[in-house]
Amino acid sequence: MKVKIIKPDTTLYEGEATLLQLPGTGGLFEILENHAPIISSLSAGTIRLQAEGEEEKRFDIKAGVVKGQQNEILLLVQ
């Protein structure tokens, strides 16, 4: 799935991923390929991103939102 993680002043990540683990306001949750459409708020924590054949990437955030549909995930974070 295509993932884009954007902060107000920079793009943290743009590329493919097979798994995202996000710090939702109700707790951690994961997004895999073909996930149902989603919009959710994010709290302070760490985004874990796994791309096929690559080491896991981690991004610490203070807050944000995620929107996902049709294997395209957009995260706007602080």
C-alpha positions as CSV (number, residue, x, y, z in Angstrom):
1,M,0.0,0.0,0.0
2,K,1.1,3.6,-0.6
3,V,1.9,5.6,2.5
4,K,2.7,9.2,2.9
5,I,3.6,10.7,6.3
6,I,3.7,14.5,6.4
7,K,4.6,17.0,9.1
8,P,3.9,20.7,8.6
9,D,7.4,21.5,7.5
10,T,8.5,18.2,5.8
11,T,7.6,14.8,4.4
12,L,8.8,12.1,6.8
13,Y,8.1,9.1,4.5
14,E,6.6,8.5,1.1
15,G,6.6,5.0,-0.3
16,E,5.2,1.5,0.0
17,A,4.5,-0.4,3.2
18,T,3.1,-3.8,4.1
19,L,2.1,-2.9,7.7
20,L,1.5,0.3,9.7
21,Q,1.1,0.3,13.5
22,L,-0.3,3.6,14.7
23,P,-0.9,5.2,18.2
24,G,-4.6,5.9,18.0
25,T,-6.4,7.9,20.7
26,G,-8.1,4.7,21.8
27,G,-4.9,2.6,21.7
28,L,-2.6,1.0,19.2
29,F,-4.0,-0.3,15.9
30,E,-2.6,-1.7,12.7
31,I,-3.4,-1.1,9.0
32,L,-2.6,-3.8,6.5
33,E,-3.2,-3.9,2.7
34,N,-6.8,-3.9,1.6
35,H,-7.9,-2.3,5.0
36,A,-11.4,-0.9,5.1
37,P,-11.6,2.9,4.6
38,I,-10.5,4.7,7.8
39,I,-10.2,8.1,9.3
40,S,-8.8,8.3,12.8
41,S,-7.1,10.7,15.2
42,L,-3.6,9.8,16.5
43,S,-2.1,10.5,19.9
44,A,1.5,10.9,21.0
45,G,3.5,7.8,20.3
46,T,5.5,5.9,17.7
47,I,4.4,5.0,14.2
48,R,5.9,1.6,13.1
49,L,6.2,1.1,9.4
50,Q,7.3,-2.2,7.7
51,A,8.1,-2.3,4.0
52,E,8.8,-5.6,2.3
53,G,12.4,-6.5,2.4
54,E,13.4,-3.5,4.5
55,E,14.1,-2.8,8.1
56,E,11.3,-1.5,10.2
57,K,11.0,2.3,10.4
58,R,9.8,4.3,13.4
59,F,8.6,7.8,13.6
60,D,7.8,9.5,17.0
61,I,4.8,11.9,16.8
62,K,2.9,14.2,19.2
63,A,-0.5,13.9,17.5
64,G,-2.1,13.6,14.1
65,V,-4.7,12.1,11.9
66,V,-4.8,9.2,9.4
67,K,-7.0,8.8,6.3
68,G,-6.9,5.6,4.3
69,Q,-8.8,4.1,1.4
70,Q,-8.0,1.9,-1.6
71,N,-4.5,1.1,-0.3
72,E,-3.5,4.7,0.0
73,I,-2.7,6.0,3.5
74,L,-2.1,9.6,4.3
75,L,-0.9,10.6,7.8
76,L,-0.7,14.3,8.9
77,V,1.3,14.5,12.1
78,Q,3.1,16.8,14.5
